[in-house]
Amino acid sequence: MKKLRKFFAVGFAVLIVYLSTFPVYAGETLPYITYNYDFRNNIVYTPAAYVPEKSISGVNMGEGVGVFNNPQGLFVDESGLVYVADTGNNRIVVLNSQMSQALEIIDTFENNGAADTFSGPYGVCVSANNELYIADTGNFRVVVLTNEPGKAHEFVRVIENPQSDLLGENFSFAPLRITVDYADRVYCVVRGMFQGLMVFEGNDFTGFFGTIEVTVSAWQKFWRFFSTKEQRANQILFIPTEFTGVDMDDEGFVYASHLSPNANGQQAVRRLNPKGEDVIKKGVNNHVGGDLQLGEGFSDFSGPSNFIDIAVRDKGIYSLLDSKRGRVFTYDYEGNILYIFGGLGTQAGTFRVPSAIDTYGDKIYVLDAYRGEVQIFKETNYGNLINEAVSLRFDGDETLAVEKWRQVLKYDENFELANTGIGKSYLTAGENELAMNFLQLGMNRDYYSIAFKRFRNEILENNLSIVFTVGLALIIAFAAHSIIKRWRKPTDDEGGVWGD
Amino acid sequence: MTKKISFLFYLLSHPIAGYYELRHRNEGSVFLALIMVALFSLSFSLNRIYASFIVNNLDPRSVDSVRELAAVFLLFVLLCVGNWSITCLMEGEGRMKDIFTAVGYALTPMVLLTLPATLVSRFIGAYEEVFYYVLLAFAVVWTLILLMIGIMTIHNYTFGKTLVTLGLTFISMIIIIFLAALLVDLINQLYGFIYSIYMELLFRG
């Protein structure tokens, strides 16, 4: 008995020493789960592409900044300066690129000789011509200021009170989020505006942009036909959804996130060409609306993702912020989900009420309106490899991307995009059999078929002589057999009823 | 048994004469019919698991062949019982045994063609799916024709009457399912009642 106890004691000690030598991975201490969706819309858990670096609140920013009050807008300009629309405090706070210090606080400006202030500024944006656009929501206008570094912001112009036959009598122009193209056209997400983004050239309203059509299914029409007037009044209205966030890529295409128009959440982001048509690609899952598995029932956490803002990044990559489950979804230019991270909570790296997202370099900034904080996420090696591989593929360097995809597979061997990427490069190199294996792992039907057909032709070409010889021999043998059979036994075993 | 099996293949190509013999000369075998149903279920599961991902949207991990076997047998019995209960009232000449055999034998084309189709699916790429689907469609159509002729012949019905009977068969199947669900629910309630009395006695005693 004593021996046994001793044995266990030693064993236990060895076990403790053994376990303590295991390294602790950052992934085990993350406050959120990171996952992706496969070809069949199943959840696949992945390593973290982004990990929380730090969280910044106004109090850390030096003298006179204080606590952010319900901040709603976030913009990072080309030099990395961060503009926070501190909505509740009626001001714009500009932070340095390390986000360690507030460079300036814009709360007043000179408007035609008189001092003017903001009222609940919701969105902020810096144009390509280096002008600061502020959606001054409470004053129903967009204010444009100069934005020269080291100089005071001077008043340029103001966009307010748009006039058009398209707008109703009691229309009040409450801009929420804005983006500006190279020609200083302003694209505005406006509160309660279902007709699309409002576009301004100069100070004039020129029209709506990217209107979301309402789709009514035949089933809904059927039920509507049979319902009474009172019932119809209580049914959901078939009105288009509102846009929630807007951003612009280098080519001048406007990306706009919106609430999902239907319950399956298939699409909640649009890429609008200059004519205002949606040209987004929806990837292998035919889905650009966040989560594919939506949870059951009618709780706050079920249903389609609720995109609140969008950040367009380099090489066609864009990230979307979901306010329902507090997650950040990143897609490539083909609409495939690259990685998902983030969650609701009170720990660092999670959100209470996420309100805006933007990126700079290898960082993703998410603004939290409730906590008045900016959460900073830094890309991991895994995230970096994916970003680089997708960028290389976007530029057409599939062969260079392969090396990155291989390294991605070391972290996550189920990543279908990586398998497809490697398969495609083998296909280009003429290694059809290897290409088939990888493309099947990547569940890419079209490219797999190309590889397969080439492989099949290869085999046929190499073995055609054998196939023909064997086939010919078989035919001759069969013919000879039947001739001999007929010659030997010329009876009639044809026709007749069974068993007769 | 060899004779029964070779009769099965005779029936495939001569359905009208074959089903007549099956009804009136005892050429059919219920055992063989049940084997055909089991084989059908097996080939169905194999198709779902092994068909190439070009034509197969299913996750092979989600296929449970034992459960499918049970489901296929249940449907088979349901169809036969439903048909029997209708044809009994509509002057059908077929016995229970004949119905089982007729339906089981009618599944043979599916058994014979599903596996080759599955095999073919592994040698095709995109835009060549038609080879696979033609095979499957051929099997389904052949099975439906056999089923139709089988029911018609063993009950000595006209074509129109067969169609009506088949429609009524489906209704009777639904009624059977409904009654079975009702019965299960009632038994559950009875069990719950007795169990609560038992628990009550236990607590008081």
Interface residues (C-beta under 8 A of the other chain):
Chain A: R40 N42 Q440 M443 R445 D446 Y448 S449 I450 F452 K453 R456 V497 W498 G499
Chain B: F7 Y10 H14 A17 G18 E21 R25 E27 F53 I54 N57 D59 F123 G125 A126 Y127 E128
